[in-house]
Amino acid sequence: MAERLYSLKAEFFKALAHPTRVRILEQLRQGEKCVCKFIEDLELEQPNISQHLAVLRKEDIVVTRKEGLKVLYRVKHPEIFQVLDLVGRILTREITNTMAELQELQGKEEKKGS
């Protein structure tokens, strides 16, 4: 059972492993959207967006509903935004630490040159 859960988690994270899919999810924070709105907001072609939405649908990260001729997409589990926020905080901390280390090294190099 645990092995199956590991595989499912890996597939879930694989579905998130593309900048366009992350951008789509960030757009969905504001509520459901149709492909036409993604085209406008992300400045990408319809086939490209549809391909990424299909990956997110396959993993049940987004779901759809029809409204007239439009297909509207929304996040199935809003907790995904907590995951994205957590990753953002981790990456921001890492970048901050790296910048501090670089500044420290730069200071040491400047002292050597004096």
FENMO-V976459 format. One record per residue. N is the residue number from 1. RES is the residue in one small letter. SS is DSSP state (H for helix, E for strand, C for the rest). OMEGA is omega as a letter, one per 20 degrees, with the letter a starting at -180 (none if undefined). D_LAST is the distance of its C-alpha to the last C-alpha in Angstrom with 2 decimals. Layout:
BEGIN
n = (N;N)
res = (RES;RES)
ss = (SS;SS)
omega = (OMEGA;OMEGA)
d_last = (D_LAST;D_LAST)
END
This chain:
BEGIN
n = (1;2;3;4;5;6;7;8;9;10;11;12;13;14;15;16;17;18;19;20;21;22;23;24;25;26;27;28;29;30;31;32;33;34;35;36;37;38;39;40;41;42;43;44;45;46;47;48;49;50;51;52;53;54;55;56;57;58;59;60;61;62;63;64;65;66;67;68;69;70;71;72;73;74;75;76;77;78;79;80;81;82;83;84;85;86;87;88;89;90;91;92;93;94;95;96;97;98;99;100;101;102;103;104;105;106;107;108;109;110;111;112;113;114)
res = (m;a;e;r;l;y;s;l;k;a;e;f;f;k;a;l;a;h;p;t;r;v;r;i;l;e;q;l;r;q;g;e;k;c;v;c;k;f;i;e;d;l;e;l;e;q;p;n;i;s;q;h;l;a;v;l;r;k;e;d;i;v;v;t;r;k;e;g;l;k;v;l;y;r;v;k;h;p;e;i;f;q;v;l;d;l;v;g;r;i;l;t;r;e;i;t;n;t;m;a;e;l;q;e;l;q;g;k;e;e;k;k;g;s)
ss = (C;H;H;H;H;H;H;H;H;H;H;H;H;H;H;H;C;C;H;H;H;H;H;H;H;H;H;H;C;C;C;C;E;E;H;H;H;H;H;H;H;H;C;C;C;H;H;H;H;H;H;H;H;H;H;H;H;H;C;C;C;E;E;E;E;E;E;C;C;E;E;E;E;E;E;C;C;C;C;H;H;H;H;H;H;H;H;H;H;H;H;H;H;H;H;H;H;H;H;H;H;H;H;H;H;H;H;H;H;H;H;H;H;C)
omega = (a;r;r;r;r;r;r;r;r;r;r;a;r;r;r;a;r;a;a;r;r;r;r;r;r;r;a;r;a;a;a;a;r;r;a;r;r;r;a;a;a;a;r;r;a;a;r;r;a;r;r;r;r;r;a;r;a;a;r;r;r;r;a;r;a;r;a;r;a;r;a;a;r;r;a;a;a;r;r;r;r;r;r;r;r;r;r;r;r;a;r;r;r;r;r;r;r;r;r;r;r;r;r;r;r;r;r;r;r;r;r;a;a;none)
d_last = (62.50;58.82;58.12;59.74;57.61;54.42;55.63;56.47;53.06;51.40;53.63;52.84;49.07;49.63;51.41;48.34;46.01;45.83;43.95;47.16;49.09;46.48;46.64;50.44;50.33;47.99;50.52;53.30;51.79;53.60;56.91;58.97;58.59;60.41;58.92;59.31;56.89;54.30;54.64;53.94;51.10;49.26;50.10;51.30;54.58;57.51;57.90;54.24;54.56;57.93;56.57;53.84;56.36;58.66;56.03;55.55;59.35;59.92;57.82;59.54;56.32;58.02;61.72;63.83;66.79;68.83;69.45;71.86;70.36;66.80;65.18;62.85;60.06;58.74;56.79;59.26;57.27;55.01;53.06;51.20;49.17;48.05;46.87;44.92;43.42;42.43;40.75;38.92;37.62;36.55;34.69;33.03;31.84;30.51;28.65;27.18;26.07;24.55;22.62;21.31;20.27;18.49;16.59;15.66;14.49;12.52;10.79;10.11;8.85;6.40;5.23;5.53;3.82;0.00)
END
